[in-house]
């Protein structure tokens, strides 16, 4: 239920902002805000993140960015929907990636490119142009970092009886 709600919310927001971008930003000069920290400018991204693969032939891009991407998203979504217990801090990053990936996949299926329109930066140091779906995907990946860096609790050694903080230690100080 959470996956469905989060997906509908983020995909709806993503598609609504992209519709706004098409209707109000396409063909317009970039708009700058907060001393050029934030820019709004319409872009058609035929590639992936930072236009990766944009120079590949259209058929190759279609198979990689639409078909393979769609299959991966289906696989992640199915794994999230399986009836098993998953901690929310493990579920949320994957749900964000699925929701954001679906938002961009809709664009690829409809237009054969992704609509981007947001840009951040200071001076010459700027992000690529991105959208709401990209923010969800990026947030999901950042939330995954601590999970990927934690040690596997199943492989963690059992507490040592000589550890004074271990409940198994006979000399454990009274608290």
Secondary structure, 3 states (H helix, E strand, C coil): CHHHHHHHHHHHHHHHHHHHHHHHCCCCCCEEECCCCEEEEEEEECCCHHHCCCCCCHHHHHHHHHHHHHHHHHHHHHHHHCCCCCCHHHHHHHHHHHHHHHHHHHHHHHHCCEEEEEEEEECCEECCCECHHHHHHHHHHHHHHHHHHCCCHHHCCCCCCCCCCCCCCCCCCCC
